[in-house]
Amino acid sequence: MNKLIILITLFCSVTLVAQNRINYSQYMHNQGVFNPAYFEINNQLVATTYLRKQWVGIQGAPSTKSLVAGFTVKDKHNINLNIYQDDITIYSDLSLGLGYNYRILINKNSLLSLGLKGDFGFFNSDYSSLEAQDLDDNILIKNTSSQKYINFGAGLFYQSTIFFTGISAPYLVNNSLIQSKNGLVDKNFEFNHIYFTMGGKFDLNNLSFTPTTLVKMVSGSPLQVEVNANFLIKEKVWLSGGYRSNNAIILSVGYVILENIKLVYSYDFVNFTSANYSSGSHEISIGYGLSFYKNKSFNKRRYFNKSGNYKKHKSF
């Protein structure tokens, strides 16, 4: 009976009008995971892979794997790739996204980027993975369904030497996935989410302090706000603490292994009754080429020259 209650609860979290997109505790390390306009100034190639295990200890809880990468072409253009897989109970959602963004010089200290992307996805349900009480129930034992879908997204991202902000709608189409097989019907509605991010950077000798915030909005669900205080010590050790408005406390620790490789682990503790059945949520990421939070991240920044291309400046 407990398994049935958990299944119904998780199923409702997918099918109802709710925030059915994954929460990334480490969004500040590569916002390309939900904003196709995100860019990294100092590196031609950036990539981050995420693994998130949510509500550990609860059977059928969400598990997410994703890869987001960007490659700069002729300094002003960026091609980005997003691969995403999310599993929850009997459901699996796999999407492949390809995006493009273009950077516009605002002044010598800041840039604005406009981004678009398209996604091609596969949604599957596998009822045969359930522990059926009636072994002769062919509907539950043999029933599976799958469906392909497409979606589109757009975003804006602004960055200066000490400040960034972005807004995006990574899924502009409200996908309605409906399959019927052997008398069983799946319904999964992917509602459009709006993401707004903002943050700053303050350097104090060997310490870099970066406060950030993420606001997520979706029709029919309460506004979700997350605030974080992030510290980079001697450009090597990353420490972060935050709070999400669903009563989640988020703690992160990371280490810059090499100059351009960063390993970060996060733990989410949700302060509600169901937390008694879960040991929390775990998230780990490996990022390459991400330097925004380094003290010297803008020292080699490039700007447009009169011909419209970038030129390097030592510092400003």
C-alpha positions in Angstrom: 0.0 0.0 0.0 2.8 2.4 0.8 4.4 1.8 -2.7 1.0 2.5 -4.3 0.7 5.8 -2.4 4.2 6.8 -3.4 3.5 5.9 -7.1 0.2 7.9 -7.1 2.0 10.9 -5.5 4.9 10.9 -8.0 2.5 10.3 -10.9 0.4 13.3 -9.9 3.6 15.4 -9.7 4.1 14.7 -13.4 0.6 15.0 -14.8 -0.8 17.9 -12.9 -0.2 21.6 -13.6 2.9 21.9 -11.5 6.6 22.6 -11.7 7.4 19.4 -13.5 10.9 20.5 -14.6 13.9 19.4 -12.6 15.5 21.7 -10.0 19.2 22.1 -10.5 20.9 23.1 -7.3 24.1 24.0 -9.3 22.4 26.2 -11.9 24.9 29.0 -11.4 27.8 26.9 -12.9 26.2 26.6 -16.3 22.9 28.3 -16.9 22.8 26.8 -20.4 20.9 24.0 -18.8 17.8 26.1 -19.1 18.8 29.3 -20.9 20.0 28.9 -24.6 21.4 32.5 -24.5 23.9 31.7 -21.8 27.6 32.2 -22.8 31.0 32.0 -21.3 33.3 34.8 -22.3 36.8 33.4 -21.7 36.6 30.0 -23.3 35.8 28.8 -26.8 34.4 25.5 -25.4 32.4 24.9 -22.2 30.6 21.8 -21.0 28.9 20.6 -17.8 27.5 17.2 -17.0 25.0 16.8 -14.2 23.8 13.8 -12.2 21.0 14.3 -9.8 19.3 11.8 -7.5 16.3 13.3 -5.8 14.5 12.1 -2.7 17.0 9.3 -2.1 15.3 6.4 -0.2 11.9 6.8 -1.8 11.3 4.1 -4.4 10.7 5.5 -7.9 12.0 9.0 -7.0 13.4 11.2 -9.9 16.8 10.6 -11.3 18.3 13.0 -13.8 21.3 13.0 -16.1 22.1 15.9 -18.4 24.9 17.4 -20.5 25.1 21.0 -21.6 27.9 22.3 -23.8 28.6 25.4 -25.9 31.1 26.2 -28.6 32.0 29.7 -29.7 32.4 30.4 -33.5 34.1 33.6 -34.7 33.7 35.1 -31.2 30.2 36.4 -31.6 28.3 33.2 -32.4 27.7 30.2 -30.1 26.4 26.7 -30.8 25.1 24.8 -27.9 24.0 21.2 -27.2 21.7 20.0 -24.4 21.1 16.3 -23.7 18.6 15.5 -20.9 17.3 12.3 -19.4 14.8 12.2 -16.5 13.4 9.0 -14.9 10.6 8.9 -12.4 8.7 5.7 -11.4 7.7 4.1 -14.7 8.4 7.1 -16.8 11.4 8.1 -18.8 11.9 11.4 -20.7 14.9 11.8 -23.1 15.5 15.0 -25.1 18.2 16.2 -27.4 18.5 20.0 -27.9 20.5 22.1 -30.3 20.7 25.9 -29.8 22.3 29.1 -31.1 23.0 32.4 -29.5 24.4 35.7 -30.8 26.3 38.2 -28.7 25.8 42.0 -28.9 28.3 44.5 -27.5 26.5 46.9 -25.1 29.6 48.8 -24.0 33.3 47.9 -23.4 32.4 46.2 -20.2 29.2 44.2 -21.0 27.6 42.0 -23.5 24.0 40.8 -24.3 23.2 37.5 -25.8 20.0 36.3 -27.6 19.4 32.6 -27.9 17.1 30.1 -29.5 17.0 26.3 -29.3 15.0 23.3 -30.5 14.4 20.0 -28.7 13.5 16.5 -30.0 12.4 14.2 -27.3 11.2 10.7 -26.5 8.7 10.0 -23.7 8.2 6.4 -22.5 6.2 4.6 -19.8 6.8 1.0 -18.8 4.1 -0.6 -16.7 5.8 -4.0 -16.9 8.3 -2.6 -14.3 5.5 -2.4 -11.7 5.1 -5.1 -9.1 1.7 -6.3 -10.2 -0.6 -8.0 -7.6 -2.5 -9.8 -10.3 0.0 -11.7 -12.4 -2.7 -12.4 -15.0 -3.3 -8.7 -15.6 -1.8 -8.3 -19.1 -2.6 -4.6 -19.2 -0.1 -3.9 -16.4 2.4 -6.6 -17.2 2.9 -6.1 -20.9 1.8 -2.5 -21.5 4.4 0.1 -22.6 4.0 3.3 -24.5 6.2 5.8 -26.1 5.9 9.0 -28.1 8.1 11.5 -29.8 7.8 15.2 -29.4 9.4 18.5 -30.4 9.7 21.8 -28.5 11.4 25.2 -28.8 13.0 27.6 -26.4 14.4 31.2 -26.2 16.3 33.4 -23.8 18.3 36.5 -23.1 21.5 36.8 -21.1 23.4 39.9 -20.0 26.9 39.8 -18.4 29.3 42.5 -17.2 32.4 42.5 -15.1 30.5 42.2 -11.8 26.9 41.4 -12.7 24.8 39.0 -14.8 21.1 38.4 -15.4 19.1 36.3 -17.7 15.5 35.3 -18.6 14.5 32.2 -20.6 11.5 30.1 -21.6 13.3 26.8 -22.5 10.0 25.1 -23.5 7.6 27.4 -25.4 5.3 24.6 -26.4 3.0 23.0 -23.8 3.5 19.4 -25.0 0.5 17.0 -24.3 1.7 13.4 -24.6 -1.2 11.0 -24.7 -0.9 7.3 -25.5 -3.5 4.6 -25.3 -2.6 0.9 -25.4 -4.4 -2.2 -24.1 -7.0 0.1 -22.6 -4.5 2.1 -20.5 -3.9 5.8 -21.1 -0.9 7.9 -20.3 -1.1 11.7 -20.0 1.9 13.9 -19.4 1.6 17.6 -19.8 4.9 19.6 -20.1 4.0 23.1 -19.1 6.1 26.0 -20.1 8.4 27.4 -17.4 9.9 30.9 -17.2 13.4 31.1 -15.5 14.9 34.4 -14.3 18.4 34.5 -12.9 20.5 37.3 -11.4 23.9 37.5 -9.6 27.0 39.6 -8.8 30.6 39.1 -8.2 32.8 40.7 -5.5 36.5 40.0 -5.1 38.3 40.3 -1.8 42.0 39.3 -2.1 41.9 35.5 -2.3 38.1 35.3 -1.8 35.4 35.7 -4.5 31.8 36.2 -3.3 29.0 35.6 -5.7 25.4 35.9 -4.6 22.9 34.4 -7.0 19.1 34.0 -7.3 16.9 31.8 -9.5 13.2 32.4 -9.9 11.0 29.8 -11.6 7.5 30.6 -12.8 4.8 28.3 -14.3 1.1 28.8 -14.6 -1.0 27.2 -11.9 1.9 26.7 -9.5 3.3 28.9 -6.7 6.4 31.1 -7.6 9.6 29.3 -6.7 12.6 31.3 -5.5 16.1 30.2 -4.7 18.8 32.3 -3.2 22.5 31.3 -2.8 25.7 32.6 -1.3 28.7 31.3 -3.2 32.3 31.6 -2.3 35.5 30.7 -4.2 38.6 30.5 -2.0 42.0 31.0 -3.7 40.4 30.1 -7.0 40.3 26.5 -5.9 37.7 25.7 -3.2 34.0 26.3 -3.8 31.6 26.6 -0.9 27.9 27.5 -1.3 24.7 27.6 0.8 21.2 28.4 -0.3 17.5 28.2 0.4 14.7 27.2 -2.0 11.1 28.4 -1.3 9.8 24.8 -1.1 11.6 24.7 2.3 14.8 23.2 0.9 18.2 24.0 2.3 21.1 23.5 -0.3 24.7 23.0 0.6 27.5 22.7 -2.0 31.2 22.0 -2.0 33.5 21.9 -5.0 37.1 21.9 -6.1 38.9 23.3 -9.2 40.9 20.2 -10.2 42.7 21.9 -13.1 42.5 25.4 -14.4 39.4 24.7 -16.4 37.8 21.7 -14.7 35.5 22.0 -11.7 33.9 19.2 -9.6 31.0 20.2 -7.4 28.7 18.2 -5.1 25.4 19.4 -3.6 23.1 18.1 -1.0 19.5 19.3 -0.6 17.6 18.8 2.6 13.8 19.3 2.3 12.2 20.4 5.6 8.8 18.7 5.4 7.1 15.6 6.8 8.1 13.4 3.8 11.7 14.1 4.5 11.5 11.4 7.2 11.3 8.9 4.4 14.2 10.3 2.4 17.9 11.0 3.0 17.7 14.2 0.8 18.7 14.9 -2.8 22.2 14.6 -4.2 23.7 16.3 -7.2 27.2 16.1 -8.7 28.6 18.0 -11.7 31.8 18.2 -13.6 32.4 21.4 -15.6 35.0 22.3 -18.2 35.9 25.8 -19.3 33.7 27.7 -16.8 35.6 30.7 -15.3 33.0 33.3 -14.4 33.6 32.8 -10.7 37.4 33.1 -10.8 38.9 36.4 -9.6 40.7 36.8 -12.9 37.9 35.7 -15.1 37.7 39.0 -16.9 41.3 39.9 -17.2 41.6 38.4 -20.7 38.2 39.4 -21.8 37.7 40.3 -25.5 35.8 43.2 -27.1 34.7 44.2 -30.5 37.0 46.2 -32.7 35.8 48.4 -35.5 35.5 45.5 -37.9 33.0 43.8 -35.7 35.3 41.1 -34.4 36.7 40.7 -30.9 40.1 41.9 -29.7 41.8 41.1 -26.5 42.5 43.5 -23.6 44.7 42.7 -20.7 42.4 44.1 -18.1 40.2 47.0 -17.1 
